[in-house]
Amino acid sequence: MLRKDVGLRIRVDRDLRDAFVEACRSQDVAASEILREFMRWYTSQTNTQGGQLPLPFNVNSNYNQ
């Protein structure tokens, strides 16, 4: 396993965080591992597609409505 020597702090809606953590628990996997795996996948996809990877959602939308 690679050494983890830096953190990433993000702010998310409490309900989203709770649902995500519960989904991870139900699969017996750490939430941090899912996030790291997504980051690996996303960066590899972005790199192979010339930096143009469409997201499945609008990152600029306001989810707090």
MOPAC internal coordinates of N, CA, C and O (Angstrom, degrees):
PM7 1SCF
backbone

  N    0.0000 0     0.00 0     0.00 0    0    0    0
  C    1.4603 1     0.00 0     0.00 0    1    0    0
  C    1.5205 1   109.28 1     0.00 0    2    1    0
  O    1.2310 1   121.04 1   -38.60 1    3    2    1
  N    1.2997 1   115.62 1   141.40 1    3    2    1
  C    1.4476 1   121.35 1   178.94 1    5    3    2
  C    1.5139 1   111.28 1   -71.68 1    6    5    3
  O    1.2310 1   121.11 1   -32.23 1    7    6    5
  N    1.3126 1   115.48 1   147.77 1    7    6    5
  C    1.4579 1   121.09 1   176.78 1    9    7    6
  C    1.5220 1   109.47 1   -73.26 1   10    9    7
  O    1.2310 1   121.06 1   -48.38 1   11   10    9
  N    1.3057 1   115.58 1   131.62 1   11   10    9
  C    1.4673 1   121.04 1   178.21 1   13   11   10
  C    1.5219 1   107.66 1  -100.09 1   14   13   11
  O    1.2310 1   120.72 1   -64.35 1   15   14   13
  N    1.3239 1   116.23 1   115.65 1   15   14   13
  C    1.4587 1   118.50 1  -175.02 1   17   15   14
  C    1.5195 1   114.19 1  -126.38 1   18   17   15
  O    1.2310 1   120.41 1  -168.28 1   19   18   17
  N    1.3202 1   116.81 1    11.72 1   19   18   17
  C    1.4547 1   119.51 1   178.33 1   21   19   18
  C    1.5313 1   108.07 1  -145.78 1   22   21   19
  O    1.2310 1   120.99 1   -31.07 1   23   22   21
  N    1.3076 1   115.70 1   148.93 1   23   22   21
  C    1.4596 1   120.11 1   179.68 1   25   23   22
  C    1.5182 1   111.13 1  -110.73 1   26   25   23
  O    1.2310 1   121.84 1   -15.48 1   27   26   25
  N    1.3184 1   114.09 1   164.52 1   27   26   25
  C    1.4607 1   121.33 1   177.30 1   29   27   26
  C    1.5209 1   106.08 1  -135.31 1   30   29   27
  O    1.2310 1   120.69 1   -61.62 1   31   30   29
  N    1.2997 1   116.28 1   118.38 1   31   30   29
  C    1.4576 1   120.09 1  -179.57 1   33   31   30
  C    1.5174 1   108.92 1  -106.64 1   34   33   31
  O    1.2310 1   120.98 1   -52.45 1   35   34   33
  N    1.3229 1   115.73 1   127.55 1   35   34   33
  C    1.4584 1   120.63 1   178.76 1   37   35   34
  C    1.5217 1   109.11 1  -128.44 1   38   37   35
  O    1.2310 1   120.83 1   -24.01 1   39   38   37
  N    1.3032 1   116.03 1   155.99 1   39   38   37
  C    1.4560 1   120.93 1   177.12 1   41   39   38
  C    1.5185 1   107.42 1  -109.93 1   42   41   39
  O    1.2310 1   120.95 1   -50.80 1   43   42   41
  N    1.3225 1   115.79 1   129.20 1   43   42   41
  C    1.4640 1   121.92 1   179.01 1   45   43   42
  C    1.5177 1   108.95 1  -136.29 1   46   45   43
  O    1.2310 1   121.34 1   -18.86 1   47   46   45
  N    1.2878 1   115.04 1   161.14 1   47   46   45
  C    1.4526 1   121.93 1   175.34 1   49   47   46
  C    1.5367 1   109.29 1   -60.71 1   50   49   47
  O    1.2310 1   120.16 1   -43.15 1   51   50   49
  N    1.3138 1   117.30 1   136.85 1   51   50   49
  C    1.4620 1   121.66 1  -177.59 1   53   51   50
  C    1.5240 1   112.17 1   -56.99 1   54   53   51
  O    1.2310 1   119.98 1   137.92 1   55   54   53
  N    1.3309 1   117.64 1   -42.08 1   55   54   53
  C    1.4716 1   120.15 1  -179.53 1   57   55   54
  C    1.5205 1   111.21 1   -63.77 1   58   57   55
  O    1.2310 1   120.29 1   140.38 1   59   58   57
  N    1.3259 1   117.04 1   -39.62 1   59   58   57
  C    1.4601 1   120.50 1   177.81 1   61   59   58
  C    1.5237 1   110.38 1   -64.40 1   62   61   59
  O    1.2310 1   120.47 1   133.40 1   63   62   61
  N    1.3234 1   116.72 1   -46.60 1   63   62   61
  C    1.4664 1   120.91 1   178.77 1   65   63   62
  C    1.5207 1   110.71 1   -59.10 1   66   65   63
  O    1.2310 1   120.20 1   133.08 1   67   66   65
  N    1.3256 1   117.23 1   -46.92 1   67   66   65
  C    1.4609 1   120.60 1  -178.73 1   69   67   66
  C    1.5274 1   111.70 1   -62.82 1   70   69   67
  O    1.2310 1   120.33 1   138.25 1   71   70   69
  N    1.3274 1   116.98 1   -41.75 1   71   70   69
  C    1.4642 1   120.75 1   178.78 1   73   71   70
  C    1.5275 1   110.54 1   -65.25 1   74   73   71
  O    1.2310 1   120.28 1   139.16 1   75   74   73
  N    1.3273 1   117.07 1   -40.84 1   75   74   73
  C    1.4550 1   121.34 1   179.23 1   77   75   74
  C    1.5225 1   111.30 1   -64.23 1   78   77   75
  O    1.2310 1   120.42 1   132.66 1   79   78   77
  N    1.3232 1   116.81 1   -47.34 1   79   78   77
  C    1.4645 1   120.92 1   179.60 1   81   79   78
  C    1.5312 1   110.21 1   -61.51 1   82   81   79
  O    1.2310 1   120.01 1   137.69 1   83   82   81
  N    1.3085 1   117.58 1   -42.31 1   83   82   81
  C    1.4636 1   120.71 1   179.23 1   85   83   82
  C    1.5289 1   110.94 1   -64.65 1   86   85   83
  O    1.2310 1   120.23 1   138.81 1   87   86   85
  N    1.3298 1   117.17 1   -41.19 1   87   86   85
  C    1.4678 1   120.35 1   177.79 1   89   87   86
  C    1.5308 1   110.22 1   -61.97 1   90   89   87
  O    1.2310 1   120.35 1   139.58 1   91   90   89
  N    1.3082 1   116.93 1   -40.42 1   91   90   89
  C    1.4652 1   120.53 1   177.95 1   93   91   90
  C    1.5312 1   110.88 1   -65.31 1   94   93   91
  O    1.2310 1   120.72 1   135.60 1   95   94   93
  N    1.3156 1   116.22 1   -44.40 1   95   94   93
  C    1.4701 1   119.91 1   178.43 1   97   95   94
  C    1.5209 1   111.30 1   -60.07 1   98   97   95
  O    1.2310 1   120.62 1   139.62 1   99   98   97
  N    1.3218 1   116.41 1   -40.38 1   99   98   97
  C    1.4669 1   119.44 1  -178.53 1  101   99   98
  C    1.5238 1   111.51 1   -65.16 1  102  101   99
  O    1.2310 1   120.22 1   157.23 1  103  102  101
  N    1.3268 1   117.18 1   -22.77 1  103  102  101
  C    1.4635 1   122.30 1   177.59 1  105  103  102
  C    1.5282 1   111.77 1   -99.40 1  106  105  103
  O    1.2310 1   120.56 1  -176.99 1  107  106  105
  N    1.3320 1   116.53 1     3.01 1  107  106  105
  C    1.4700 1   123.25 1   179.90 1  109  107  106
  C    1.5340 1   111.71 1    56.10 1  110  109  107
  O    1.2310 1   121.43 1  -133.00 1  111  110  109
  N    1.3248 1   114.86 1    47.00 1  111  110  109
  C    1.4586 1   121.03 1   178.56 1  113  111  110
  C    1.5281 1   108.18 1  -136.09 1  114  113  111
  O    1.2310 1   120.79 1   -34.70 1  115  114  113
  N    1.3169 1   116.10 1   145.30 1  115  114  113
  C    1.4656 1   120.67 1  -179.58 1  117  115  114
  C    1.5285 1   110.35 1   -72.18 1  118  117  115
  O    1.2310 1   120.85 1   -42.57 1  119  118  117
  N    1.3106 1   115.97 1   137.43 1  119  118  117
  C    1.4644 1   120.98 1   178.20 1  121  119  118
  C    1.5260 1   110.54 1   -57.39 1  122  121  119
  O    1.2310 1   120.20 1   140.78 1  123  122  121
  N    1.3161 1   117.22 1   -39.22 1  123  122  121
  C    1.4631 1   120.36 1  -179.72 1  125  123  122
  C    1.5230 1   111.45 1   -63.16 1  126  125  123
  O    1.2310 1   119.87 1   144.33 1  127  126  125
  N    1.3274 1   117.86 1   -35.67 1  127  126  125
  C    1.4636 1   119.98 1   179.05 1  129  127  126
  C    1.5322 1   110.81 1   -67.96 1  130  129  127
  O    1.2310 1   120.43 1   140.89 1  131  130  129
  N    1.3223 1   116.79 1   -39.11 1  131  130  129
  C    1.4678 1   120.02 1   177.53 1  133  131  130
  C    1.5303 1   109.91 1   -62.80 1  134  133  131
  O    1.2310 1   120.38 1   136.86 1  135  134  133
  N    1.3152 1   116.89 1   -43.14 1  135  134  133
  C    1.4659 1   120.14 1   179.31 1  137  135  134
  C    1.5260 1   111.41 1   -65.33 1  138  137  135
  O    1.2310 1   120.06 1   137.87 1  139  138  137
  N    1.3392 1   117.49 1   -42.13 1  139  138  137
  C    1.4658 1   119.92 1   177.06 1  141  139  138
  C    1.5249 1   111.02 1   -62.64 1  142  141  139
  O    1.2310 1   120.29 1   137.82 1  143  142  141
  N    1.3272 1   117.05 1   -42.18 1  143  142  141
  C    1.4683 1   120.64 1   179.21 1  145  143  142
  C    1.5306 1   110.94 1   -63.63 1  146  145  143
  O    1.2310 1   120.31 1   138.46 1  147  146  145
  N    1.3331 1   117.01 1   -41.54 1  147  146  145
  C    1.4616 1   119.70 1   176.25 1  149  147  146
  C    1.5277 1   110.86 1   -61.18 1  150  149  147
  O    1.2310 1   120.34 1   137.15 1  151  150  149
  N    1.3300 1   116.95 1   -42.85 1  151  150  149
  C    1.4622 1   120.54 1   179.73 1  153  151  150
  C    1.5258 1   110.86 1   -61.97 1  154  153  151
  O    1.2310 1   120.37 1   138.33 1  155  154  153
  N    1.3438 1   116.90 1   -41.67 1  155  154  153
  C    1.4724 1   119.99 1   177.10 1  157  155  154
  C    1.5298 1   110.49 1   -61.92 1  158  157  155
  O    1.2310 1   120.75 1   132.43 1  159  158  157
  N    1.3238 1   116.17 1   -47.57 1  159  158  157
  C    1.4612 1   120.91 1  -179.33 1  161  159  158
  C    1.5328 1   110.47 1   -61.61 1  162  161  159
  O    1.2310 1   120.52 1   131.49 1  163  162  161
  N    1.3089 1   116.60 1   -48.51 1  163  162  161
  C    1.4627 1   120.90 1  -175.90 1  165  163  162
  C    1.5217 1   111.22 1   -62.14 1  166  165  163
  O    1.2310 1   120.11 1   134.19 1  167  166  165
  N    1.3270 1   117.40 1   -45.81 1  167  166  165
  C    1.4599 1   119.44 1  -179.68 1  169  167  166
  C    1.5236 1   111.40 1   -66.65 1  170  169  167
  O    1.2310 1   119.75 1   142.45 1  171  170  169
  N    1.3308 1   118.09 1   -37.55 1  171  170  169
  C    1.4696 1   119.19 1   178.56 1  173  171  170
  C    1.5214 1   110.53 1   -67.81 1  174  173  171
  O    1.2310 1   119.64 1   140.08 1  175  174  173
  N    1.3284 1   118.28 1   -39.92 1  175  174  173
  C    1.4609 1   121.57 1   177.98 1  177  175  174
  C    1.5160 1   111.62 1   -66.14 1  178  177  175
  O    1.2310 1   120.31 1   138.36 1  179  178  177
  N    1.2887 1   117.01 1   -41.64 1  179  178  177
  C    1.4561 1   121.61 1   179.82 1  181  179  178
  C    1.5218 1   110.18 1   -64.36 1  182  181  179
  O    1.2310 1   120.66 1   137.65 1  183  182  181
  N    1.3252 1   116.35 1   -42.35 1  183  182  181
  C    1.4634 1   120.76 1  -179.56 1  185  183  182
  C    1.5256 1   111.69 1   -66.42 1  186  185  183
  O    1.2310 1   119.62 1   144.18 1  187  186  185
  N    1.3222 1   118.32 1   -35.82 1  187  186  185
  C    1.4618 1   120.49 1  -177.97 1  189  187  186
  C    1.5252 1   112.03 1   -80.62 1  190  189  187
  O    1.2310 1   120.12 1   165.28 1  191  190  189
  N    1.3180 1   117.38 1   -14.72 1  191  190  189
  C    1.4593 1   120.67 1  -178.72 1  193  191  190
  C    1.5311 1   111.46 1  -112.31 1  194  193  191
  O    1.2310 1   120.73 1  -151.81 1  195  194  193
  N    1.3033 1   116.21 1    28.19 1  195  194  193
  C    1.4601 1   120.30 1   175.64 1  197  195  194
  C    1.5094 1   114.47 1    64.66 1  198  197  195
  O    1.2310 1   120.02 1  -151.94 1  199  198  197
  N    1.3213 1   117.58 1    28.06 1  199  198  197
  C    1.4560 1   120.91 1   178.10 1  201  199  198
  C    1.5104 1   114.63 1    80.39 1  202  201  199
  O    1.2310 1   119.89 1  -176.14 1  203  202  201
  N    1.3231 1   117.81 1     3.86 1  203  202  201
  C    1.4646 1   121.52 1  -178.21 1  205  203  202
  C    1.5237 1   109.87 1  -114.03 1  206  205  203
  O    1.2310 1   120.46 1   -91.23 1  207  206  205
  N    1.2973 1   116.73 1    88.77 1  207  206  205
  C    1.4591 1   121.24 1   178.99 1  209  207  206
  C    1.5225 1   108.66 1  -117.97 1  210  209  207
  O    1.2310 1   119.90 1   -65.97 1  211  210  209
  N    1.3151 1   117.79 1   114.03 1  211  210  209
  C    1.4655 1   119.09 1   178.59 1  213  211  210
  C    1.5206 1   110.57 1   -68.82 1  214  213  211
  O    1.2310 1   120.88 1   -42.39 1  215  214  213
  N    1.2876 1   115.92 1   137.61 1  215  214  213
  C    1.4560 1   120.84 1   176.42 1  217  215  214
  C    1.5138 1   110.05 1   -85.99 1  218  217  215
  O    1.2310 1   119.91 1   -28.94 1  219  218  217
  N    1.3279 1   117.78 1   151.06 1  219  218  217
  C    1.4645 1   120.20 1   179.33 1  221  219  218
  C    1.5256 1   113.08 1   -77.62 1  222  221  219
  O    1.2310 1   120.54 1  -174.56 1  223  222  221
  N    1.3237 1   116.57 1     5.44 1  223  222  221
  C    1.4619 1   120.98 1  -179.61 1  225  223  222
  C    1.5232 1   108.27 1  -150.63 1  226  225  223
  O    1.2310 1   120.99 1   -14.68 1  227  226  225
  N    1.2839 1   115.70 1   165.32 1  227  226  225
  C    1.4577 1   121.17 1   179.70 1  229  227  226
  C    1.5237 1   109.10 1   -87.53 1  230  229  227
  O    1.2310 1   119.92 1   -73.52 1  231  230  229
  N    1.3273 1   117.76 1   106.48 1  231  230  229
  C    1.4542 1   121.12 1  -177.62 1  233  231  230
  C    1.5154 1   112.62 1   -68.08 1  234  233  231
  O    1.2310 1   120.23 1   165.32 1  235  234  233
  N    1.3191 1   117.17 1   -14.68 1  235  234  233
  C    1.4634 1   120.41 1  -179.67 1  237  235  234
  C    1.5218 1   112.55 1   -94.18 1  238  237  235
  O    1.2310 1   119.91 1   178.23 1  239  238  237
  N    1.3183 1   117.78 1    -1.77 1  239  238  237
  C    1.4740 1   118.95 1  -178.60 1  241  239  238
  C    1.5191 1   110.50 1   -74.99 1  242  241  239
  O    1.2310 1   121.11 1   -23.78 1  243  242  241
  N    1.2915 1   115.48 1   156.22 1  243  242  241
  C    1.4645 1   121.87 1   179.52 1  245  243  242
  C    1.5079 1   109.05 1   -95.63 1  246  245  243
  O    1.2310 1   119.57 1   -73.54 1  247  246  245
  N    1.3235 1   118.43 1   106.46 1  247  246  245
  C    1.4618 1   122.57 1  -177.38 1  249  247  246
  C    1.5246 1   112.51 1   -82.22 1  250  249  247
  O    1.2310 1   119.65 1   176.50 1  251  250  249
  N    1.3095 1   118.27 1    -3.50 1  251  250  249
  C    1.4531 1   120.99 1  -177.81 1  253  251  250
  C    1.5223 1   112.31 1   -92.98 1  254  253  251
  O    1.2310 1   119.35 1  -162.49 1  255  254  253
  N    1.3016 1   118.84 1    17.51 1  255  254  253
  C    1.4547 1   120.52 1  -177.51 1  257  255  254
  C    1.5032 1   111.19 1   -78.27 1  258  257  255
  O    1.2310 1   120.10 1   180.00 1  259  258  257

